[in-house]
Amino acid sequence: MLTSLLLSVLVPSAHAACPVSSSQLGADLDAAYAAYAAFDLPTFTTRATAAHDELACVSEVLSPATSARVHLIEGLRAWVAKDPTAMTSSFRGLIASDPSFALPLDIAPNGSRVRTVFTDAQAAGTGATKDLTVGPGVSLRVDGAAPGHKIPVERAAVVQVSGTAALKTWYLIGGDAPADLVAAVQGPPVQAPAVASVSRIPASGPAVPKPKSGHTSLALLLSGVGVGVASGVALGVAGGLYDGLPNQPTLDAANAAYGENHVFGYSGFGLGAVALGLGATAVIVGKW
């Protein structure tokens, strides 16, 4: 009774508010250990439960030594709760955190069930691990060790994730990682860099301005008039050559003039036909 009274005076009540410092957590771990050594199980349970709850609020990365103390108290808490499976898992975590740890006689006398379970945990070893995908800038620590990418699946572990968000802590007893731990380890999704909008030229080539089609008939008519004028000029030249044939000084000159007369004459008739065609097309299109 005196031990319980001293513990209740010297050790603050359970910390309910976040964040919790490493020293605050250590105080409850020490108080729980002292209560268990004094066989004050009600106080032990209160302090051990407080330490367990405070893990989720820890604001600092825990050292391997502190992680080992967490595993020891968790193992004893499981023993008091008559959960041998959890007890073995926590003791395996204790040994993994501090392989040189020697179980004190004040809490585990020789021949006691606690010491037997601890010995079995030593024989079982640390067990298998599982890889987790660790995102950029994220740090994953197990039992205070250096950052890595594996978590144990056959023993308890103090798992802490930091980096892109506030520090988070889990106390795992083995098995698959919880969904919130997996999400925290992966970190926020990586945003693709923004790409400036670039105008693209169609695959068929640069755009070609469409011809204005409001006055197609007028354009055709003007073209026809131009061709008609050329036809008239050609026919005029042909007529002049024909009229000048009697005045040629020699027969060869007359034959040459006659040939040119044919060339200009046929050209004039051809251009005339084109001019008529353009005029007729202008009328048919009807876009003036």
Backbone as JSON, one array per atom type, in Angstrom:
{
  "sequence": "MLTSLLLSVLVPSAHAACPVSSSQLGADLDAAYAAYAAFDLPTFTTRATAAHDELACVSEVLSPATSARVHLIEGLRAWVAKDPTAMTSSFRGLIASDPSFALPLDIAPNGSRVRTVFTDAQAAGTGATKDLTVGPGVSLRVDGAAPGHKIPVERAAVVQVSGTAALKTWYLIGGDAPADLVAAVQGPPVQAPAVASVSRIPASGPAVPKPKSGHTSLALLLSGVGVGVASGVALGVAGGLYDGLPNQPTLDAANAAYGENHVFGYSGFGLGAVALGLGATAVIVGKW",
  "N": [[0.82, -1.2, 0.0], [1.94, 1.24, 0.81], [3.85, 1.53, -1.19], [2.23, 1.9, -3.44], [1.04, 4.34, -2.77], [3.27, 6.07, -2.75], [4.03, 5.92, -5.45], [1.81, 7.06, -6.7], [2.08, 9.66, -5.86], [4.65, 10.54, -6.62], [4.77, 10.12, -9.38], [3.33, 11.56, -12.23], [-0.13, 11.65, -13.24], [-1.72, 9.64, -15.83], [-0.82, 10.63, -19.12], [-2.88, 12.35, -21.23], [-3.07, 14.12, -23.26], [-1.86, 15.1, -26.49], [1.16, 16.65, -27.79], [3.46, 13.99, -26.71], [6.41, 13.83, -24.93], [9.62, 12.14, -25.13], [10.69, 11.89, -22.6], [8.43, 12.07, -20.96], [7.08, 9.73, -21.7], [9.03, 7.91, -20.83], [8.87, 8.28, -18.07], [6.42, 7.12, -17.35], [6.93, 4.51, -18.15], [8.99, 3.82, -16.36], [7.59, 4.09, -13.96], [5.68, 2.1, -14.26], [7.31, -0.17, -14.33], [8.41, -0.09, -11.71], [6.11, -0.44, -10.18], [5.33, -3.02, -10.96], [7.55, -4.53, -10.02], [7.12, -4.18, -7.33], [4.94, -5.71, -6.92], [2.52, -4.47, -7.23], [-0.04, -4.66, -8.9], [-2.44, -3.29, -9.83], [-1.58, -0.55, -9.99], [0.54, -0.9, -11.71], [-0.83, -1.75, -14.03], [-2.26, 0.58, -14.65], [-0.18, 2.45, -15.18], [1.25, 1.14, -17.2], [-0.7, 0.94, -19.19], [-1.08, 3.65, -19.67], [1.42, 4.33, -20.76], [1.35, 2.78, -23.07], [-0.76, 4.01, -24.48], [0.33, 6.52, -24.86], [2.24, 6.19, -26.81], [1.2, 6.67, -29.37], [1.21, 9.38, -29.41], [3.76, 10.3, -29.27], [6.34, 12.65, -29.74], [8.92, 12.5, -30.59], [11.68, 10.76, -32.13], [12.19, 7.54, -31.0], [14.77, 5.97, -29.09], [16.75, 2.92, -29.52], [17.1, 1.83, -26.94], [14.98, 2.93, -25.44], [12.87, 1.86, -26.91], [13.26, -0.83, -26.32], [12.57, -0.82, -23.59], [9.89, -0.19, -23.84], [8.94, -2.56, -25.06], [9.46, -4.38, -22.98], [7.71, -3.56, -20.88], [5.29, -3.84, -22.27], [5.31, -6.59, -22.68], [5.12, -7.54, -20.01], [2.65, -6.41, -19.39], [1.01, -7.87, -21.09], [1.33, -10.33, -19.87], [0.09, -9.95, -17.37], [-2.47, -9.56, -18.35], [-3.02, -12.06, -19.15], [-2.27, -12.99, -21.74], [-0.51, -14.89, -23.47], [0.5, -15.1, -26.09], [0.8, -12.45, -27.09], [2.61, -11.65, -25.18], [4.91, -13.2, -25.71], [5.47, -12.19, -28.28], [6.1, -9.5, -27.69], [8.34, -9.84, -26.04], [10.1, -10.94, -27.88], [10.42, -8.73, -29.51], [11.7, -7.09, -27.64], [14.17, -8.41, -27.32], [15.14, -8.18, -29.91], [15.46, -5.41, -30.08], [17.34, -4.95, -28.08], [19.77, -6.97, -27.95], [21.5, -7.73, -25.91], [20.09, -7.64, -23.58], [19.34, -8.46, -20.24], [17.11, -10.25, -18.33], [15.8, -8.9, -15.41], [16.04, -10.2, -12.05], [14.25, -9.27, -10.17], [11.79, -8.98, -11.33], [11.42, -11.31, -12.66], [11.96, -14.07, -11.34], [14.2, -16.89, -11.14], [13.0, -19.79, -12.72], [10.45, -18.85, -12.9], [7.35, -18.24, -14.71], [7.45, -16.02, -16.39], [10.2, -15.75, -16.93], [10.61, -18.12, -18.3], [9.06, -17.77, -20.64], [10.48, -15.62, -21.7], [12.93, -16.86, -22.25], [12.1, -18.66, -24.21], [11.42, -16.82, -26.17], [13.91, -15.79, -26.81], [15.0, -18.0, -28.07], [13.34, -18.19, -30.28], [14.0, -16.03, -31.89], [14.3, -13.12, -34.09], [12.62, -13.34, -36.31], [10.69, -13.28, -39.43], [10.58, -10.67, -41.95], [8.9, -7.95, -43.67], [8.8, -6.22, -46.75], [8.2, -2.76, -47.29], [6.89, -0.2, -49.36], [8.61, 2.67, -49.48], [8.05, 6.05, -49.61], [9.28, 9.05, -51.37], [11.35, 11.13, -49.41], [10.41, 10.11, -47.02], [10.81, 8.61, -43.84], [11.31, 5.52, -42.36], [11.37, 3.88, -39.36], [12.27, 1.21, -37.23], [11.96, 0.13, -34.0], [13.75, 2.12, -33.15], [15.97, 1.92, -34.76], [18.21, 2.57, -37.59], [16.87, 4.3, -40.48], [14.86, 2.33, -42.7], [13.32, -0.13, -44.85], [11.8, -2.28, -44.11], [9.53, -4.19, -42.08], [9.02, -6.12, -39.1], [7.22, -9.24, -39.06], [6.67, -11.28, -37.36], [6.98, -10.65, -34.74], [6.71, -8.22, -32.05], [6.93, -4.65, -32.59], [8.18, -1.32, -32.39], [7.18, 1.08, -34.44], [7.99, 3.84, -36.37], [7.18, 6.63, -38.36], [8.26, 9.29, -40.31], [8.89, 12.5, -41.88], [7.53, 13.58, -44.61], [5.26, 14.29, -43.28], [3.86, 14.88, -39.96], [5.47, 13.21, -37.19], [4.63, 9.81, -36.69], [3.6, 7.04, -34.71], [3.48, 3.55, -34.19], [2.52, 0.62, -32.37], [3.22, -2.49, -33.12], [2.25, -5.93, -33.17], [2.95, -7.95, -34.8], [2.24, -9.67, -37.93], [0.33, -8.44, -40.79], [0.95, -5.1, -41.96], [-0.88, -2.29, -40.73], [-3.4, -0.44, -42.56], [-3.24, 2.37, -42.35], [-0.59, 2.75, -41.65], [0.77, 1.8, -43.91], [-0.09, 3.68, -45.79], [1.03, 6.01, -44.71], [3.76, 5.45, -44.9], [4.15, 5.32, -47.66], [3.72, 7.96, -48.35], [2.6, 11.22, -49.58], [0.94, 11.33, -52.79], [2.97, 11.69, -55.72], [3.11, 14.67, -57.49], [2.67, 15.31, -60.88], [4.84, 17.32, -62.88], [3.81, 20.56, -63.93], [2.92, 21.23, -67.26], [3.49, 23.55, -69.74], [1.0, 24.87, -71.89], [1.07, 24.12, -75.27], [0.64, 25.24, -78.51], [-0.31, 23.27, -81.23], [0.61, 22.26, -84.52], [-1.53, 21.05, -86.98], [-1.42, 17.62, -88.12], [-1.59, 17.48, -90.86], [-0.25, 19.62, -91.85], [0.59, 23.16, -92.05], [-2.08, 25.48, -91.5], [-4.08, 26.46, -94.2], [-5.28, 29.41, -95.52], [-8.68, 29.71, -96.28], [-10.08, 30.31, -99.49], [-11.84, 33.25, -100.23], [-15.22, 33.02, -100.99], [-17.34, 34.55, -101.72], [-17.73, 36.08, -104.07], [-17.45, 34.53, -106.41], [-18.45, 34.18, -109.04], [-18.11, 36.71, -110.15], [-15.34, 36.9, -110.2], [-14.74, 34.85, -111.99], [-15.94, 35.9, -114.29], [-14.46, 38.24, -114.74], [-12.01, 37.07, -115.23], [-12.65, 35.76, -117.57], [-13.14, 37.92, -119.23], [-10.58, 39.02, -119.39], [-9.23, 36.93, -120.71], [-10.67, 36.97, -123.05], [-9.94, 39.44, -124.12], [-7.27, 38.91, -124.69], [-7.7, 36.99, -126.61], [-8.88, 38.52, -128.63], [-6.73, 40.2, -129.29], [-4.91, 38.32, -130.33], [-6.35, 37.39, -132.57], [-6.54, 39.76, -133.97], [-3.85, 40.24, -134.66], [-3.46, 38.02, -136.27], [-5.2, 38.64, -138.39], [-4.01, 40.95, -139.41], [-1.6, 39.91, -140.36], [-2.6, 38.31, -142.39], [-3.76, 40.15, -144.13], [-1.49, 41.41, -145.01], [-0.2, 39.68, -146.65], [-0.16, 39.94, -149.61], [1.7, 41.93, -149.92], [4.18, 40.97, -149.38], [7.67, 40.7, -150.01], [8.95, 38.46, -151.07], [8.44, 35.0, -151.97], [9.11, 33.23, -149.95], [8.95, 34.88, -147.67], [6.27, 35.43, -147.69], [5.22, 32.88, -147.22], [6.16, 32.48, -144.6], [4.8, 34.52, -143.2], [2.26, 33.63, -143.58], [2.27, 31.28, -142.12], [2.6, 32.3, -139.49], [0.25, 33.65, -139.35], [-1.58, 31.55, -139.13], [-0.83, 30.5, -136.62], [-1.38, 32.62, -134.74], [-4.04, 32.92, -135.34], [-5.29, 30.41, -134.67], [-4.63, 30.42, -131.96], [-6.02, 32.67, -131.07], [-8.69, 31.85, -131.53], [-8.78, 29.69, -129.75], [-8.32, 30.93, -127.24], [-10.57, 32.48, -127.2], [-12.56, 30.56, -126.96], [-12.0, 29.66, -124.38], [-12.56, 31.99, -122.93], [-15.31, 32.21, -123.37], [-16.12, 29.92, -122.03], [-15.39, 30.5, -119.34], [-17.12, 32.67, -118.89], [-19.61, 31.41, -119.14], [-19.45, 29.6, -116.99], [-19.38, 31.38, -114.85], [-21.97, 32.35, -114.9], [-23.38, 30.01, -114.33], [-22.46, 29.33, -111.72], [-23.28, 31.54, -110.2], [-22.6, 33.27, -108.06], [-22.32, 36.31, -107.23]],
  "CA": [[0.0, 0.0, 0.0], [2.83, 2.39, 0.86], [4.45, 1.68, -2.52], [1.21, 2.48, -4.32], [0.86, 5.75, -2.42], [4.45, 6.8, -3.22], [3.98, 6.01, -6.91], [0.76, 8.0, -7.1], [2.52, 11.02, -5.55], [5.87, 10.9, -7.33], [4.6, 9.99, -10.82], [2.12, 12.23, -12.67], [-1.19, 10.79, -13.78], [-1.55, 9.28, -17.24], [-0.86, 11.78, -20.04], [-3.93, 12.12, -22.21], [-2.99, 15.09, -24.35], [-0.7, 15.06, -27.38], [2.15, 15.58, -27.98], [4.11, 13.41, -25.54], [7.86, 13.77, -25.12], [10.26, 10.88, -24.77], [10.85, 11.85, -21.14], [7.13, 11.75, -20.38], [6.87, 8.3, -21.9], [9.96, 7.2, -19.96], [8.4, 8.35, -16.69], [5.38, 6.11, -17.16], [7.58, 3.2, -18.25], [9.69, 3.59, -15.09], [6.59, 3.9, -12.92], [5.08, 0.77, -14.46], [8.29, -1.18, -13.91], [8.5, -0.07, -10.25], [4.89, -1.03, -9.64], [5.37, -4.48, -11.17], [8.54, -5.09, -9.11], [6.55, -4.13, -5.99], [3.74, -6.55, -6.97], [1.33, -3.61, -7.22], [-0.54, -4.86, -10.26], [-3.35, -2.22, -10.27], [-0.81, 0.63, -10.42], [1.27, -1.3, -12.93], [-1.74, -1.74, -15.18], [-2.56, 1.98, -14.97], [0.98, 3.09, -15.79], [1.57, 0.45, -18.46], [-1.71, 1.35, -20.18], [-0.78, 5.04, -20.03], [2.58, 4.32, -21.66], [0.89, 2.23, -24.35], [-1.56, 5.02, -25.17], [1.18, 7.66, -25.19], [3.06, 5.92, -27.99], [0.6, 7.3, -30.55], [1.39, 10.83, -29.33], [5.18, 10.63, -29.09], [6.78, 13.69, -30.68], [10.34, 12.32, -30.87], [12.11, 9.43, -32.53], [12.64, 6.81, -29.82], [16.04, 5.25, -29.22], [16.61, 1.47, -29.33], [16.98, 1.53, -25.52], [13.6, 3.23, -25.03], [12.02, 0.87, -27.56], [13.38, -2.07, -25.54], [11.78, -0.65, -22.37], [8.47, -0.31, -24.24], [8.65, -3.98, -25.25], [9.45, -5.06, -21.67], [6.46, -3.25, -20.19], [4.2, -4.45, -23.04], [5.32, -8.03, -22.38], [4.57, -7.74, -18.67], [1.22, -6.07, -19.45], [0.35, -9.02, -21.69], [1.34, -11.4, -18.87], [-0.97, -9.65, -16.41], [-3.74, -9.73, -19.06], [-3.11, -13.48, -19.5], [-2.18, -13.09, -23.21], [0.86, -15.38, -23.69], [0.95, -14.86, -27.46], [1.29, -11.08, -27.14], [3.78, -11.58, -24.31], [6.05, -13.73, -26.46], [5.75, -11.25, -29.37], [6.77, -8.32, -27.12], [9.69, -10.23, -25.58], [10.94, -11.07, -29.09], [10.75, -7.36, -29.87], [12.68, -6.63, -26.66], [15.47, -9.01, -27.63], [15.6, -7.59, -31.18], [15.89, -4.04, -29.81], [18.55, -4.97, -27.23], [20.16, -8.38, -27.86], [22.25, -8.0, -24.67], [19.23, -7.41, -22.42], [19.23, -9.54, -19.25], [15.86, -10.08, -17.59], [16.12, -8.76, -13.98], [15.44, -11.2, -11.16], [13.17, -8.72, -9.34], [10.5, -9.14, -12.01], [11.34, -12.66, -13.23], [12.85, -14.99, -10.61], [14.52, -18.14, -11.82], [11.93, -20.77, -12.65], [9.14, -18.22, -13.08], [6.77, -18.35, -16.05], [7.92, -14.88, -17.17], [11.54, -16.07, -17.42], [10.49, -19.2, -19.29], [8.6, -17.17, -21.9], [11.6, -14.83, -22.21], [13.91, -17.8, -22.82], [11.51, -19.14, -25.47], [11.51, -15.72, -27.13], [15.29, -15.76, -27.26], [15.2, -19.12, -29.0], [12.56, -17.96, -31.51], [14.7, -15.05, -32.72], [13.56, -11.93, -34.53], [11.59, -13.72, -37.27], [10.66, -12.76, -40.8], [10.22, -9.27, -42.18], [8.16, -7.65, -44.9], [9.18, -4.96, -47.39], [7.2, -1.73, -47.54], [7.3, 0.82, -50.32], [8.85, 3.92, -48.76], [7.98, 7.15, -50.55], [10.35, 10.05, -51.33], [11.37, 12.0, -48.24], [9.8, 9.45, -45.87], [11.73, 7.82, -43.02], [10.67, 4.42, -41.63], [12.26, 3.34, -38.33], [11.74, 0.11, -36.42], [12.65, -0.01, -32.71], [14.8, 3.12, -33.01], [17.12, 1.65, -35.64], [18.36, 3.47, -38.73], [15.76, 4.18, -41.44], [14.91, 1.19, -43.61], [12.1, -0.36, -45.62], [11.23, -3.56, -43.68], [8.95, -4.3, -40.75], [8.9, -7.52, -38.7], [5.85, -9.76, -39.12], [6.52, -12.37, -36.39], [7.25, -10.14, -33.4], [6.28, -6.85, -31.83], [7.87, -3.62, -33.05], [7.83, 0.09, -32.31], [7.39, 1.57, -35.81], [7.8, 5.28, -36.48], [7.26, 7.17, -39.72], [8.38, 10.75, -40.32], [9.39, 13.03, -43.16], [6.62, 14.49, -45.31], [4.19, 14.68, -42.36], [4.26, 14.8, -38.56], [5.89, 11.89, -36.73], [3.58, 8.89, -36.26], [4.16, 5.86, -34.07], [2.6, 2.38, -34.03], [3.07, -0.55, -31.68], [2.71, -3.66, -33.84], [2.56, -7.21, -32.5], [3.18, -8.93, -35.85], [1.22, -9.74, -38.97], [0.36, -7.42, -41.83], [0.96, -3.69, -41.53], [-2.19, -1.65, -40.88], [-3.55, 0.39, -43.76], [-2.77, 3.75, -42.14], [0.87, 2.72, -41.67], [1.18, 1.66, -45.32], [-0.33, 4.97, -46.45], [2.0, 6.98, -44.2], [5.09, 5.11, -45.43], [4.19, 5.67, -49.08], [3.76, 9.41, -48.47], [1.61, 11.78, -50.5], [1.22, 11.03, -54.2], [3.86, 12.63, -56.41], [2.41, 15.45, -58.5], [3.38, 15.47, -62.15], [5.13, 18.74, -63.13], [2.9, 21.22, -64.87], [3.47, 21.43, -68.6], [2.87, 24.7, -70.4], [0.22, 24.54, -73.07], [1.77, 24.44, -76.52], [-0.22, 25.08, -79.68], [0.23, 22.26, -82.13], [0.24, 22.35, -85.93], [-2.16, 19.79, -87.38], [-0.53, 16.68, -88.81], [-1.66, 17.67, -92.3], [0.56, 20.76, -92.25], [0.06, 24.45, -91.6], [-3.41, 25.82, -92.0], [-4.09, 27.27, -95.41], [-6.49, 30.22, -95.49], [-9.66, 29.35, -97.31], [-10.38, 31.43, -100.39], [-13.16, 33.86, -100.09], [-16.09, 32.5, -102.06], [-18.55, 35.35, -101.83], [-17.89, 36.67, -105.4], [-16.8, 33.61, -107.35], [-18.89, 34.43, -110.42], [-17.49, 37.94, -110.63], [-13.95, 36.58, -110.52], [-14.72, 34.08, -113.24], [-16.29, 36.77, -115.41], [-13.32, 39.11, -115.01], [-10.99, 36.24, -115.89], [-13.1, 35.52, -118.95], [-12.93, 39.15, -119.99], [-9.16, 39.13, -119.68], [-8.87, 35.96, -121.74], [-11.3, 37.42, -124.28], [-9.11, 40.5, -124.68], [-6.1, 38.26, -125.3], [-8.16, 36.34, -127.85], [-9.06, 39.56, -129.64], [-5.41, 40.65, -129.74], [-4.33, 37.29, -131.19], [-7.07, 37.37, -133.84], [-6.18, 40.99, -134.69], [-2.53, 40.03, -135.25], [-3.63, 37.06, -137.37], [-5.83, 39.35, -139.5], [-3.02, 41.85, -140.01], [-0.67, 39.1, -141.15], [-3.29, 37.81, -143.59], [-3.92, 41.28, -145.03], [-0.19, 41.83, -145.53], [0.42, 38.65, -147.49], [0.18, 40.39, -150.96], [2.78, 42.89, -149.92], [5.46, 40.35, -149.03], [8.6, 40.88, -151.15], [9.35, 37.18, -151.67], [7.53, 33.88, -151.68], [9.46, 32.68, -148.6], [8.41, 35.78, -146.66], [4.82, 35.25, -147.7], [4.92, 31.61, -146.53], [6.39, 32.68, -143.17], [3.71, 35.33, -142.69], [1.08, 32.8, -143.6], [2.36, 30.38, -140.95], [2.33, 33.06, -138.27], [-1.18, 33.95, -139.37], [-2.27, 30.37, -138.59], [-0.55, 30.36, -135.17], [-2.16, 33.61, -134.0], [-5.46, 32.69, -135.55], [-5.75, 29.29, -133.82], [-4.53, 30.84, -130.56], [-7.13, 33.58, -130.79], [-9.93, 31.08, -131.4], [-8.72, 28.9, -128.5], [-8.55, 31.82, -126.1], [-11.97, 32.89, -127.25], [-13.36, 29.48, -126.4], [-11.79, 29.68, -122.92], [-13.29, 33.15, -122.4], [-16.73, 31.86, -123.35], [-16.32, 28.93, -120.96], [-15.37, 31.2, -118.06], [-18.34, 33.45, -118.76], [-20.72, 30.5, -118.9], [-19.29, 29.08, -115.62], [-19.77, 32.44, -113.91], [-23.43, 32.4, -114.87], [-23.89, 28.8, -113.67], [-22.16, 29.42, -110.29], [-24.24, 32.5, -109.69], [-22.17, 33.95, -106.85], [-21.82, 37.62, -107.66]],
  "C": [[0.86, 1.26, 0.0], [3.47, 2.64, -0.5], [3.48, 2.33, -3.5], [1.04, 3.96, -4.05], [2.03, 6.58, -2.92], [4.42, 6.98, -4.73], [2.95, 7.03, -7.36], [1.16, 9.44, -6.84], [3.67, 11.45, -6.43], [5.7, 10.91, -8.84], [3.31, 10.67, -11.25], [1.11, 11.22, -13.18], [-0.97, 10.59, -15.26], [-1.71, 10.5, -18.13], [-1.88, 11.49, -21.13], [-3.77, 13.0, -23.43], [-1.73, 14.86, -25.18], [-0.13, 16.47, -27.5], [2.74, 15.11, -26.65], [5.6, 13.32, -25.83], [8.39, 12.4, -24.73], [10.43, 10.76, -23.26], [9.54, 11.55, -20.44], [6.82, 10.27, -20.51], [7.76, 7.5, -20.96], [9.51, 7.19, -18.51], [7.34, 7.29, -16.42], [5.95, 4.7, -17.28], [8.29, 2.84, -16.94], [8.69, 3.32, -13.97], [5.93, 2.52, -13.04], [6.02, -0.32, -14.0], [8.36, -1.25, -12.38], [7.28, -0.71, -9.61], [4.88, -2.55, -9.8], [6.36, -5.13, -10.21], [8.04, -5.12, -7.67], [5.28, -4.97, -5.89], [2.46, -5.73, -6.79], [0.72, -3.63, -8.62], [-1.55, -3.79, -10.69], [-2.6, -0.97, -10.76], [-0.01, 0.31, -11.68], [0.36, -1.2, -14.15], [-2.06, -0.31, -15.61], [-1.4, 2.64, -15.72], [1.35, 2.44, -17.12], [0.58, 0.82, -19.55], [-1.47, 2.79, -20.63], [0.38, 5.09, -21.01], [2.19, 3.79, -23.05], [0.13, 3.28, -25.15], [-0.7, 6.2, -25.62], [2.02, 7.43, -26.44], [2.52, 6.62, -29.23], [0.83, 8.8, -30.57], [2.84, 11.25, -29.2], [5.63, 11.6, -30.18], [8.24, 13.56, -31.07], [10.61, 10.9, -31.35], [12.7, 8.73, -31.32], [13.95, 6.08, -30.1], [15.79, 3.75, -29.09], [16.43, 1.11, -27.85], [15.56, 1.8, -25.02], [12.64, 2.24, -25.65], [12.06, -0.46, -26.8], [12.57, -1.98, -24.26], [10.29, -0.74, -22.68], [8.1, -1.78, -24.38], [8.58, -4.73, -23.91], [8.13, -4.82, -20.95], [5.26, -3.85, -20.92], [4.14, -5.95, -22.78], [4.75, -8.33, -21.01], [3.07, -7.42, -18.62], [0.43, -7.22, -20.05], [0.28, -10.2, -20.7], [0.24, -11.21, -17.84], [-2.35, -9.86, -17.04], [-3.96, -11.16, -19.51], [-3.18, -13.68, -21.02], [-0.77, -13.56, -23.55], [1.39, -15.13, -25.1], [1.53, -13.45, -27.59], [2.54, -10.92, -26.29], [5.03, -12.06, -25.05], [6.46, -12.77, -27.57], [6.51, -10.03, -28.84], [8.18, -8.67, -26.64], [10.63, -10.45, -26.77], [11.34, -9.69, -29.6], [11.8, -6.77, -28.95], [14.07, -7.14, -27.01], [16.02, -8.44, -28.94], [16.1, -6.16, -30.97], [17.19, -3.99, -29.03], [18.97, -6.42, -27.03], [20.9, -8.73, -26.56], [21.39, -7.88, -23.42], [19.17, -8.67, -21.55], [18.01, -9.29, -18.39], [16.17, -10.01, -16.09], [15.39, -9.79, -13.12], [14.28, -10.62, -10.35], [11.81, -8.81, -10.01], [10.34, -10.53, -12.6], [12.32, -13.57, -12.51], [13.12, -16.25, -11.44], [13.4, -19.15, -11.61], [10.55, -20.17, -12.83], [8.66, -18.37, -14.53], [7.26, -17.21, -16.94], [9.3, -15.18, -17.76], [11.5, -17.17, -18.47], [10.05, -18.66, -20.65], [9.72, -16.34, -22.52], [12.65, -15.73, -22.87], [13.4, -18.35, -24.15], [11.6, -18.07, -26.55], [12.92, -15.59, -27.67], [15.57, -16.85, -28.29], [14.48, -18.88, -30.33], [13.24, -16.96, -32.44], [13.78, -13.93, -33.18], [12.49, -12.22, -35.57], [11.68, -13.01, -38.6], [10.27, -11.29, -40.84], [9.47, -9.12, -43.49], [8.59, -6.3, -45.43], [7.97, -4.04, -47.51], [7.76, -0.73, -48.54], [7.4, 2.16, -49.6], [8.91, 5.06, -49.78], [9.13, 8.13, -50.41], [10.23, 10.94, -50.09], [10.79, 11.4, -46.98], [10.84, 8.6, -45.16], [10.94, 6.79, -42.22], [11.69, 3.83, -40.65], [11.54, 2.27, -37.54], [12.6, -0.01, -35.17], [13.85, 0.92, -32.59], [16.01, 2.91, -33.88], [17.17, 2.67, -36.76], [17.2, 3.27, -39.7], [15.95, 3.01, -42.38], [13.59, 1.05, -44.35], [11.43, -1.69, -45.25], [10.6, -3.42, -42.31], [8.86, -5.78, -40.39], [7.44, -7.97, -38.73], [5.62, -10.9, -38.12], [6.79, -11.92, -34.96], [6.73, -8.72, -33.29], [7.35, -5.87, -32.28], [7.29, -2.24, -32.78], [8.18, 0.7, -33.67], [7.06, 3.06, -35.85], [8.05, 5.75, -37.91], [7.3, 8.69, -39.63], [8.85, 11.19, -41.7], [8.43, 14.03, -43.75], [5.47, 14.96, -44.42], [4.72, 14.56, -40.93], [4.6, 13.35, -38.19], [4.69, 11.08, -36.25], [4.22, 7.62, -35.73], [3.09, 4.79, -33.92], [3.32, 1.34, -33.16], [2.42, -1.77, -32.32], [3.1, -4.92, -33.09], [2.76, -8.32, -33.53], [2.05, -8.94, -36.86], [1.36, -8.61, -39.97], [0.34, -6.02, -41.24], [-0.43, -3.1, -41.69], [-2.21, -0.68, -42.05], [-3.02, 1.8, -43.55], [-1.25, 3.83, -42.1], [1.38, 2.65, -43.11], [1.03, 3.0, -46.04], [0.69, 6.0, -46.0], [3.39, 6.72, -44.76], [5.21, 5.5, -46.9], [4.26, 7.17, -49.29], [2.7, 9.91, -49.45], [1.95, 11.44, -51.93], [2.06, 12.11, -54.84], [3.08, 13.34, -57.51], [3.27, 15.58, -59.75], [3.64, 16.96, -62.4], [4.2, 19.31, -64.17], [3.62, 21.47, -66.19], [2.73, 22.58, -69.27], [2.14, 24.25, -71.65], [0.95, 25.0, -74.32], [0.81, 24.21, -77.68], [0.45, 24.14, -80.66], [-0.27, 22.47, -83.56], [-0.4, 21.03, -86.33], [-1.21, 18.93, -88.2], [-0.52, 16.92, -90.31], [-0.85, 18.87, -92.78], [-0.06, 22.06, -91.78], [-1.27, 24.77, -92.25], [-3.29, 26.74, -93.2], [-5.37, 28.08, -95.41], [-7.42, 29.85, -96.64], [-9.95, 30.56, -98.2], [-11.77, 31.96, -100.13], [-14.03, 33.47, -101.28], [-17.33, 33.35, -102.26], [-18.79, 35.88, -103.23], [-17.22, 35.79, -106.45], [-17.17, 33.93, -108.79], [-18.25, 35.68, -111.0], [-16.04, 37.69, -111.02], [-13.84, 35.81, -111.82], [-15.0, 34.98, -114.45], [-15.13, 37.68, -115.78], [-12.19, 38.33, -115.69], [-11.36, 35.99, -117.34], [-12.9, 36.74, -119.82], [-11.47, 39.3, -120.36], [-8.73, 38.18, -120.77], [-9.47, 36.38, -123.09], [-10.5, 38.53, -124.95], [-7.88, 39.9, -125.35], [-6.49, 37.58, -126.6], [-8.32, 37.36, -128.98], [-7.73, 40.05, -130.2], [-4.82, 39.65, -130.69], [-5.02, 37.26, -132.55], [-6.74, 38.63, -134.67], [-4.83, 40.85, -135.38], [-2.65, 39.1, -136.45], [-4.24, 37.75, -138.6], [-4.86, 40.28, -140.21], [-2.03, 41.09, -140.86], [-1.32, 38.65, -142.44], [-3.41, 38.95, -144.61], [-2.59, 41.69, -145.67], [0.46, 40.81, -146.44], [0.75, 39.17, -148.9], [1.37, 41.33, -151.02], [4.14, 42.29, -149.56], [6.39, 40.37, -150.22], [8.96, 39.57, -151.84], [8.34, 36.13, -151.27], [7.81, 33.3, -150.32], [8.89, 33.56, -147.51], [6.91, 35.64, -146.56], [4.45, 33.97, -146.98], [5.11, 31.74, -145.01], [5.25, 33.47, -142.54], [2.43, 34.51, -142.63], [1.08, 31.82, -142.41], [2.06, 31.09, -139.64], [0.85, 33.42, -138.18], [-1.97, 32.79, -138.78], [-2.08, 30.25, -137.07], [-1.42, 31.33, -134.37], [-3.66, 33.4, -134.17], [-6.0, 31.58, -134.66], [-5.7, 29.65, -132.33], [-5.69, 31.75, -130.19], [-8.43, 32.84, -130.63], [-9.96, 30.25, -130.1], [-8.99, 29.75, -127.28], [-9.99, 32.3, -126.07], [-12.87, 31.83, -126.65], [-13.23, 29.43, -124.88], [-12.58, 30.83, -122.29], [-14.78, 32.86, -122.33], [-17.03, 30.87, -122.23], [-16.34, 29.58, -119.59], [-16.64, 32.01, -117.85], [-19.53, 32.55, -118.45], [-20.66, 29.93, -117.46], [-19.71, 30.11, -114.6], [-21.28, 32.51, -113.78], [-23.99, 31.2, -114.1], [-23.65, 28.87, -112.16], [-23.08, 30.4, -109.61], [-23.89, 33.17, -108.4], [-21.5, 35.28, -107.24], [-21.46, 38.49, -106.47]]
}
